[in-house]
Each structure stands twice: as structure tokens, then as C-alpha cells.
Amino acid sequence: MSLMVPTDGPNAGFTMLLFQIAAIGAVFYFFIIRPQQQARRKHEGLLQALKKGDDITTAGGIIGRVKEIKDNRITIESAGSTLLVERSRIVRVGDQSAPGVAG
């Protein structure tokens, strides 16, 4: 089965333009948009599974252990200090890092 794209006639240039725009759109979706959506879903799942006692790393580089969880605020203990961080700023839980985060 071959892809039939008209190559002659008054609308040939317009048809090729539409085909190229659709191809570029597909490339953007499969190589940029879709992987970002999957990474975001994985990170959200990682944060939802967070529980007391988990070792975490924040986006600022603070390493600590979860002491208490209240809504979007997480109380962690790090080097004898107690800190309050937002759930969304956690990039690593245990040895599982969020997708797209180096480290």
C-alpha cells in the first residue's frame, strides 16, 4: 500500500504543504509533548506514593527523611533540623529520581 499524494494539478503545492505540516506536528507530539506528559505522570505518581520515613531529595539539594505529610506540605528532618517543603519540590524518593532530573 503506497501513500498517495497528488504531485500535479492546481492543489498539489497546498496538499504537500498540509502533508509537511502534519508530519512536523506528529514529530513534535511523539518526541516532545508525549514524553513530557509521561514524565509528569511518573513524577506525580512518585509524589503520591510518598510516605512517612522515606528518604527524599529536594530540587534545592536538601536530603532528608519525611517526618510528616499534610496536604502539599512535607515536614522533613535533615541533619538535626526540621524543614517544611512543598511536595512538588521533591525530585527523588529513595533511589527513584523524577524523570528528566540529572543526579
N, C-alpha and C positions, 0 to 999 in steps of 0.2 A: 504494500500500500504506500503510495507516494503522496507527499504533501503538495496539493495543487494550489499554486499561487499564480494568478494571471500575470504574464510578463509583457503583454501588449494590450493596446486599447487605451481609451481615454482615462480610465481609472487605475491604470497599472501602478503609477507612481504613488497614488494615495493608498492603494492596497498594500504596497510594500512598506510604506511609512507606518501604517497601522500594525502590520506584522512585526516590524522592528520595535515599535513602542511596547507591544505586548511581550516580546522576548525580553526586553530590558526590565519591564515590570516583574516578570517571572524570576529573573536573576536576582533582583533586589529582594523579592519575597523570600526565596529559598536560601540566599546567602547572608542576608542581613536581618530582616524582620523576624522570620521564624526562629532562628537560633536565639535571638534576644528574648523572645517570648518564652521559649523553653527554659532559658537560664533564669528568667524572672520567676517562673513557676517552681523551679527546683529550689531557688533561694527562699521563696515563701514557704515551701514545704519544710525546709530545713529550720526555719524560724518557728513554724507552728509546732514542730516536734520538740522544741526546746523545753527542758525540764530542770528542776532544781538539782544542783550537783554537777551539771555539765560544765566542762571546761570550754571557754569561749575566747575569741579574739575579736576586738572591735576594729572598725575602719581606721581608728586613730592609733592602733597598735597596742592597745591595752589588753593584757592577758589576765584572765581571772576565772573565777568559778561562780556559777549562778547561785545566788543566795535566796532570792525571792522574785516571783513574777507577778506583776499587776498590770493588766491590760497591755499597753505598749511600752511600759517602763520595766526595766530589768535591773534589779539590785545585784551587783557582783562584788565579790571580795577579791582584792588583788594586793598582794604584798602587805597584808595587815590593814589595808584601807578598804572602806566600803564606798562603792561608787554607784551612781544611778545613771543608766544609759538607755537610750531608745532602742527598741527591738530591731528597728531597721538598720542600725549602725553595726550590727553583728555580722561579721563576714566569715567566721569559721566557728564550727561547733565540733569539739573534739578534734578529730583528724580530717573532718569533712569541710572543705572550703567551698564558698559560693562560686558558681561558675563565672569565669571572666576575671577572677581576682588572683593575681600572682601571689605566690608565697607558699 
